[in-house]
Amino acid sequence: MENFNQTPTPTLKEKYVAISDREGFLKISDFAIKELQRQSKSIAAFLDGDEGSAPEYNLGEGLRYKGSSGNYSDMKIHIDDL
């Protein structure tokens, strides 16, 4: 039986596009804890491999992001790569 009253779950992009900057970047801190249950500094370190010191954990290759995990509070990721 179909439930026609069920609201579809928004995508991450739909949830956060309104708070991304005009270039489409979103602060890591805006979603890290809420969506990933991780601190911003942990997510930032995964993006750049802890400022390049841990290349085995650099998961950001091919993703658009700004900043570095050394200043994780200002690090941003592009909304399309979220």
C-alpha positions as CSV (number, residue, x, y, z in Angstrom):
1,M,0.0,0.0,0.0
2,E,1.4,3.4,-0.9
3,N,1.6,6.2,1.6
4,F,0.8,9.5,-0.3
5,N,1.3,11.6,2.9
6,Q,5.0,10.7,3.2
7,T,7.4,13.7,2.5
8,P,10.5,12.7,0.5
9,T,13.8,13.0,2.3
10,P,15.8,16.0,1.0
11,T,19.2,15.4,-0.4
12,L,22.2,16.9,1.4
13,K,22.5,19.5,-1.4
14,E,18.8,20.5,-1.0
15,K,19.3,20.8,2.8
16,Y,22.3,23.1,2.6
17,V,22.2,25.0,-0.7
18,A,20.6,28.0,1.0
19,I,23.6,28.5,3.3
20,S,26.3,27.9,0.7
21,D,28.2,31.0,-0.4
22,R,27.8,32.5,-3.9
23,E,30.4,30.2,-5.3
24,G,28.6,27.2,-4.0
25,F,30.9,26.4,-1.0
26,L,29.7,25.3,2.4
27,K,31.6,25.4,5.7
28,I,32.5,21.9,6.9
29,S,31.2,23.0,10.4
30,D,27.7,23.5,8.9
31,F,27.1,19.8,8.4
32,A,29.9,17.7,10.0
33,I,28.3,16.9,13.3
34,K,24.7,16.9,12.2
35,E,25.2,14.7,9.1
36,L,28.3,12.7,9.8
37,Q,28.5,12.7,13.6
38,R,32.2,13.8,13.3
39,Q,33.9,17.0,14.4
40,S,34.8,19.5,11.7
41,K,38.6,18.9,12.2
42,S,38.2,15.2,11.5
43,I,36.3,15.8,8.2
44,A,38.7,18.6,7.2
45,A,41.7,16.2,7.8
46,F,40.1,13.6,5.6
47,L,39.8,16.1,2.7
48,D,43.4,17.1,2.6
49,G,45.1,14.2,4.4
50,D,45.8,16.2,7.5
51,E,47.5,19.0,5.6
52,G,49.3,16.4,3.5
53,S,51.0,14.7,6.4
54,A,48.8,11.5,6.1
55,P,48.3,10.9,2.3
56,E,46.7,7.5,3.1
57,Y,43.8,9.4,4.6
58,N,43.5,12.0,1.8
59,L,39.9,11.3,0.6
60,G,39.5,14.7,-1.0
61,E,41.1,14.0,-4.3
62,G,38.8,15.1,-7.1
63,L,36.6,17.1,-4.7
64,R,36.4,20.9,-4.7
65,Y,37.3,22.4,-1.4
66,K,38.9,25.5,0.0
67,G,41.3,25.9,2.9
68,S,43.3,23.4,4.8
69,S,42.7,21.2,7.9
70,G,45.3,23.4,9.7
71,N,42.5,26.0,9.9
72,Y,39.6,23.6,9.8
73,S,37.1,26.2,11.1
74,D,37.3,28.0,7.8
75,M,37.5,25.0,5.5
76,K,34.7,24.7,2.9
77,I,33.6,22.0,0.4
78,H,31.6,22.6,-2.7
79,I,27.9,21.8,-2.4
80,D,28.0,19.5,-5.4
81,D,30.7,17.5,-3.8
82,L,28.9,17.2,-0.5
